[in-house]
């Protein structure tokens, strides 16, 4: 979420959360800003919290209820500080497995508890980075200060945080040799009677809203124009039909 500055409220999840909050006006609501690890722990413990942007995994389905997809991120890239671009481009299509093998020469960090894509999650479990972070701005600041060499991230998310940190153009997205599938984000609530009821109502809203041009524009916000044809094809063929 963009919580302050001129871009406040313009993030993909900010706008989706605003739309859902308006449609669920009869439900008692308040917005809480918390690091992702705490949010995940609260939902695991059955708190009446919902998070816009959760990734469904078998482990999380044991304690969380998930809506239909609300947003889509693709393609996953290696994000680097622009002055370091040549160093990475010398590798050709960048093998993530190789970067993770040498965590001293290629420093990275991952959001604690985050799921990116099954194939990437498996690589990260096999060779976990030495560093983790709990909030996105923290990691992007480290990248811009060359305290990290790269992040594994989606270009739209990188562009969003670069703008927030007044660093437009300072980050470059480079292709991975691995090609993970698109990631569908969802609303994630505690798997309680109330959480399940809220998810059912959210699903009804999403079925009505997602085919509309205005909703598509939210999902496409912050994307690289070169990625839009592929994103739009996936939106129609897979995003709208996924359960």
C-alpha positions as CSV (number, residue, x, y, z in Angstrom):
1,X,0.0,0.0,0.0
2,X,1.0,3.6,-0.6
3,X,0.4,5.2,2.8
4,X,1.8,8.7,2.3
5,X,3.1,11.1,-0.2
6,X,1.6,12.2,-3.5
7,X,1.0,8.7,-4.7
8,X,-1.0,7.8,-1.5
9,X,-3.9,5.4,-2.3
10,X,-2.9,4.8,-5.9
11,X,-1.4,1.3,-5.5
12,X,-3.2,-1.7,-7.0
13,X,-4.2,-3.1,-3.7
14,X,-5.1,0.3,-2.3
15,X,-7.6,0.8,-5.1
16,X,-9.0,-2.7,-4.9
17,X,-9.4,-2.4,-1.1
18,X,-11.2,0.9,-1.6
19,X,-13.6,-0.7,-4.1
20,X,-14.3,-3.6,-1.8
21,X,-14.7,-1.4,1.3
22,X,-17.3,0.7,-0.5
23,X,-19.3,-2.4,-1.7
24,X,-19.1,-3.8,1.9
25,X,-20.3,-0.7,3.5
26,X,-22.6,-2.5,6.0
27,X,-19.7,-4.5,7.4
28,X,-17.8,-3.0,10.3
29,X,-14.3,-2.1,9.0
30,X,-11.1,-0.4,10.0
31,X,-7.8,-0.2,8.2
32,X,-4.7,-1.5,10.0
33,X,-1.2,-1.0,8.8
34,X,1.0,-3.9,9.9
35,X,4.1,-5.8,8.6
36,X,3.3,-8.9,6.6
37,X,4.6,-11.4,9.1
38,X,2.4,-10.0,11.8
39,X,-0.6,-10.0,9.5
40,X,0.0,-13.6,8.6
41,X,0.3,-14.5,12.3
42,X,-3.0,-12.7,13.2
43,X,-4.9,-14.5,10.4
44,X,-3.4,-17.8,11.5
45,X,-4.6,-17.2,15.0
46,X,-8.2,-16.5,13.8
47,X,-8.3,-12.7,14.1
48,X,-11.1,-11.0,12.2
49,X,-8.5,-9.6,9.7
50,X,-8.6,-9.7,5.9
51,X,-5.6,-8.9,3.7
52,X,-5.9,-7.8,0.1
53,X,-3.0,-9.4,-1.8
54,X,-2.6,-12.9,-0.3
55,X,-1.2,-15.8,-2.3
56,X,-3.0,-19.1,-1.9
57,X,-0.8,-22.0,-0.9
58,X,-1.7,-25.4,0.5
59,X,-0.2,-24.5,3.9
60,X,-2.2,-21.2,4.2
61,X,-5.4,-22.9,3.2
62,X,-5.3,-24.7,6.5
63,X,-6.0,-21.5,8.4
64,X,-7.1,-18.9,5.8
65,X,-10.0,-18.5,3.4
66,X,-9.2,-17.0,-0.1
67,X,-11.3,-15.1,-2.5
68,X,-11.3,-15.3,-6.2
69,X,-8.2,-13.6,-7.7
70,X,-8.2,-9.8,-7.2
71,X,-5.0,-8.9,-9.0
72,X,-2.3,-10.5,-11.2
73,X,1.4,-10.0,-11.3
74,X,3.6,-11.1,-14.2
75,X,6.4,-11.5,-15.2
76,X,8.7,-12.1,-12.2
77,X,12.0,-10.4,-12.8
78,X,15.4,-9.7,-11.2
79,X,15.2,-6.0,-10.1
80,X,18.6,-4.3,-9.9
81,X,19.9,-0.8,-9.3
82,X,20.5,0.8,-12.7
83,X,24.3,1.3,-12.2
84,X,24.6,-2.5,-11.7
85,X,22.8,-3.4,-14.9
86,X,25.8,-4.5,-16.9
87,X,27.0,-6.8,-14.2
88,X,23.8,-8.8,-14.4
89,X,23.3,-8.6,-18.2
90,X,26.7,-10.3,-18.6
91,X,24.9,-13.4,-17.3
92,X,22.4,-13.4,-20.2
93,X,19.0,-14.6,-19.1
94,X,19.6,-14.6,-15.4
95,X,19.5,-18.0,-13.6
96,X,18.0,-17.4,-10.2
97,X,19.4,-20.8,-9.0
98,X,23.0,-19.5,-9.8
99,X,22.4,-16.2,-7.9
100,X,21.1,-18.0,-4.9
101,X,24.1,-20.4,-4.9
102,X,26.5,-17.6,-4.1
103,X,24.7,-15.3,-1.6
104,X,27.9,-13.4,-0.9
105,X,28.5,-12.2,-4.4
106,X,24.8,-11.8,-5.2
107,X,23.1,-10.4,-2.1
108,X,19.3,-10.4,-1.9
109,X,16.5,-10.4,0.6
110,X,13.0,-11.7,0.7
111,X,9.8,-10.7,2.5
112,X,9.4,-12.9,5.5
113,X,6.6,-15.4,4.9
114,X,5.9,-14.3,1.3
115,X,5.1,-16.7,-1.5
116,X,6.2,-15.7,-5.0
117,X,5.5,-18.7,-7.3
118,X,5.9,-22.5,-6.6
119,X,9.1,-22.9,-8.6
120,X,10.7,-19.8,-7.0
121,X,9.5,-20.7,-3.5
122,X,11.2,-24.1,-3.9
123,X,14.5,-22.5,-4.9
124,X,14.3,-20.1,-2.0
125,X,13.6,-23.0,0.4
126,X,16.6,-24.9,-0.9
127,X,19.0,-21.9,-0.7
128,X,17.4,-19.3,1.6
129,X,18.9,-15.8,1.4
130,X,20.8,-14.6,4.5
131,X,18.5,-11.5,4.8
132,X,14.8,-11.1,5.2
133,X,12.6,-8.0,5.4
134,X,9.2,-7.2,6.8
135,X,8.2,-4.2,4.7
136,X,8.8,-3.4,1.1
137,X,10.2,0.1,1.3
138,X,13.0,-1.3,3.6
139,X,14.2,-3.6,0.9
140,X,14.0,-1.1,-2.0
141,X,15.9,1.4,0.0
142,X,18.7,-1.1,0.6
143,X,18.7,-1.9,-3.1
144,X,19.0,1.8,-4.1
145,X,21.9,2.2,-1.6
146,X,23.7,-0.9,-3.0
147,X,23.4,-2.8,0.3
148,X,21.6,-5.5,-1.8
149,X,22.5,-6.5,-5.3
150,X,19.0,-7.6,-6.5
151,X,15.4,-8.3,-5.5
152,X,13.2,-11.0,-7.0
153,X,10.1,-9.0,-7.8
154,X,7.4,-8.0,-10.2
155,X,8.2,-4.9,-12.4
156,X,4.9,-3.2,-11.4
157,X,5.7,-3.5,-7.7
158,X,9.2,-2.2,-8.3
159,X,8.0,0.8,-10.3
160,X,5.4,1.6,-7.5
161,X,8.1,1.6,-4.8
162,X,10.6,3.5,-6.9
163,X,8.1,6.2,-7.4
164,X,7.3,6.3,-3.7
165,X,11.0,6.7,-2.9
166,X,11.4,9.4,-5.6
167,X,13.7,7.1,-7.6
168,X,11.9,6.8,-11.0
169,X,14.2,5.2,-13.5
170,X,16.7,4.1,-10.9
171,X,15.7,0.4,-11.0
172,X,15.9,-2.0,-13.9
173,X,13.9,-5.2,-14.4
174,X,15.9,-8.1,-16.0
175,X,14.5,-11.4,-17.2
176,X,15.0,-14.7,-15.3
177,X,16.0,-17.8,-17.2
178,X,13.3,-19.5,-15.1
179,X,9.8,-18.6,-16.2
180,X,7.4,-18.9,-13.3
181,X,3.7,-18.8,-14.0
182,X,1.7,-15.6,-13.3
183,X,0.8,-15.0,-9.7
184,X,-2.8,-14.4,-8.7
185,X,-3.3,-12.3,-5.6
186,X,-6.5,-12.8,-3.5
187,X,-8.2,-11.5,-0.4
188,X,-7.1,-13.6,2.5
189,X,-9.2,-13.8,5.7
190,X,-9.1,-16.1,8.7
191,X,-10.8,-19.4,8.1
192,X,-13.6,-18.6,10.6
193,X,-17.4,-18.4,10.0
194,X,-17.1,-14.6,9.7
195,X,-14.1,-14.8,7.4
196,X,-15.8,-17.3,5.2
197,X,-18.9,-15.2,5.0
198,X,-16.9,-12.1,4.0
199,X,-15.0,-14.0,1.3
200,X,-18.3,-15.2,-0.1
201,X,-19.5,-11.6,-0.4
202,X,-16.2,-10.5,-1.9
203,X,-16.4,-13.2,-4.5
204,X,-19.8,-11.9,-5.6
205,X,-18.4,-8.4,-6.0
206,X,-15.4,-9.6,-8.0
207,X,-17.6,-11.6,-10.4
208,X,-19.4,-8.4,-11.2
209,X,-16.5,-6.1,-11.3
210,X,-13.5,-7.9,-12.8
211,X,-14.8,-8.1,-16.4
212,X,-15.2,-4.3,-16.5
213,X,-12.6,-1.9,-18.1
214,X,-12.3,0.1,-14.9
215,X,-11.2,-3.0,-12.9
216,X,-8.9,-4.1,-15.6
217,X,-7.2,-0.7,-15.5
218,X,-6.6,-1.2,-11.8
219,X,-4.8,-4.5,-12.4
220,X,-2.7,-3.0,-15.2
221,X,-1.6,0.0,-13.2
222,X,2.1,0.4,-12.8
223,X,2.8,-2.3,-15.4
224,X,5.5,-1.9,-18.1
225,X,3.7,-1.2,-21.4
226,X,5.7,-3.9,-23.1
227,X,4.1,-6.5,-20.7
228,X,0.5,-5.4,-21.3
229,X,-0.3,-7.7,-24.3
230,X,0.7,-10.8,-22.3
231,X,-1.0,-9.5,-19.2
232,X,-4.2,-8.9,-21.1
233,X,-4.2,-12.4,-22.7
234,X,-3.6,-14.0,-19.3
235,X,-6.4,-11.9,-17.8
236,X,-9.0,-13.2,-20.2
237,X,-7.8,-16.8,-20.5
238,X,-6.8,-17.6,-16.9
239,X,-7.4,-14.8,-14.4
240,X,-11.2,-14.5,-15.0
241,X,-11.7,-18.3,-15.1
242,X,-9.6,-19.2,-12.1
243,X,-11.4,-20.3,-8.9
